[in-house]
Amino acid sequence: MKHLITTLGALAFAGSLAFAEDKPAAPPPGGPGGRERPNPEEAFKKLDANSDKSVSLEEFKAGPRGQRDPARAEEVFKKMDKDSDGKLTLEEFKAARPPRGPGGGGGGKRGEKPPGQ
C-alpha cells in the first residue's frame, strides 16, 4: 500500500511538471548579482559610524567597499570628496551614486557610458 501511494504521488508530481508553464526567471532584485542596493540615505547612515552627518575616509574604508579593497576605496573616496575636506557629505555621497534601474541611467555595466554619450 505504501508503495502504491508513493508511486501515485510521484506520477501526480510528474504530471504537474508536464503542464507547468515555462516562464523566464525573474531577474534578481537589485540587478545583477541579486544584491539589493540600499538607498543612499540608508547607506550613508550605516557608514557614518559616529553620527556626525559626514563620512570620514576611515569610516568609508570600514564599509563594504573598503573591506574588499582598501586602496581602491581610498581612490573612490577622494573622487567623491568634491571639496577635498577629507569627509563626505550626504550630497557628495548621493552625487557619486547614480540611480539604477529603468530610466535611472545606471543599467549598464560598471565603467560603461549609457547609450548616446
C-alpha positions in Angstrom: 0.0 0.0 0.0 2.8 2.4 0.8 4.5 1.7 -2.5 1.2 2.4 -4.4 0.8 5.8 -2.6 4.4 6.7 -3.3 4.1 5.8 -6.9 0.8 7.7 -7.3 2.3 10.7 -5.6 5.3 10.6 -7.9 3.1 10.4 -11.0 1.0 13.3 -9.9 4.1 15.4 -9.3 5.5 14.4 -12.7 2.1 15.2 -14.4 2.0 18.7 -12.8 5.5 19.4 -14.1 4.4 18.4 -17.6 1.7 21.1 -17.6 3.8 23.8 -15.8 4.2 26.9 -17.9 7.7 27.8 -18.9 8.4 31.3 -17.8 11.7 33.1 -17.8 13.1 33.5 -14.4 12.6 37.0 -12.9 15.8 39.0 -12.6 17.2 39.1 -9.1 16.2 42.1 -7.0 18.7 44.9 -7.2 20.1 44.0 -10.6 23.0 41.6 -11.5 24.3 39.6 -8.6 21.0 39.6 -6.8 22.1 42.2 -4.2 19.6 44.8 -3.2 21.1 48.3 -3.5 20.1 50.3 -0.4 19.0 53.9 -0.9 21.8 56.4 -0.5 20.5 57.8 2.8 20.5 54.4 4.4 23.9 53.5 3.1 25.3 56.9 4.2 23.8 56.4 7.7 25.4 53.0 8.0 28.8 54.4 7.0 28.6 57.4 9.4 29.7 55.4 12.5 30.0 58.5 14.8 26.7 60.1 13.5 28.3 63.4 12.8 26.5 63.8 9.4 29.7 63.1 7.4 31.7 60.1 6.4 35.5 60.2 7.0 38.0 58.2 5.0 38.3 55.8 7.9 34.5 55.3 8.1 34.4 54.7 4.4 37.2 52.2 4.4 35.4 50.3 7.3 32.4 49.8 5.0 31.9 47.0 2.4 34.0 48.7 -0.3 36.9 49.3 2.0 36.8 45.7 3.3 37.0 44.4 -0.3 39.8 46.7 -1.5 41.1 49.4 0.9 43.4 51.0 -1.7 40.5 51.3 -4.3 38.2 52.5 -1.6 40.6 55.4 -0.9 40.7 56.3 -4.6 36.9 56.3 -4.8 36.6 58.3 -1.6 38.9 61.0 -3.0 36.9 61.3 -6.2 33.6 61.5 -4.2 35.1 64.2 -1.9 34.5 67.1 -4.3 35.6 69.9 -1.8 38.6 67.8 -0.6 37.9 68.4 3.0 38.5 64.8 4.0 34.9 63.9 4.6 31.8 63.1 2.5 28.5 64.9 3.0 25.3 63.2 2.1 25.1 65.4 -1.0 28.6 64.4 -2.2 27.7 60.7 -1.5 24.4 60.9 -3.4 26.0 62.7 -6.4 28.5 59.9 -6.8 25.8 57.2 -6.8 23.7 57.5 -10.0 20.3 55.8 -9.7 19.9 52.3 -11.1 17.1 50.6 -12.9 14.7 51.6 -15.7 15.2 55.3 -16.6 17.8 55.7 -13.9 20.8 55.7 -16.2 22.7 53.1 -14.3 21.5 49.9 -16.0 24.8 49.2 -17.8 28.0 47.5 -16.6 30.3 49.4 -14.3 32.5 51.8 -16.3 30.2 51.8 -19.4 28.7 55.0 -20.6 24.9 55.0 -21.2 23.9 54.8 -24.9 24.2 58.1 -26.7 27.0 59.6 -24.7 
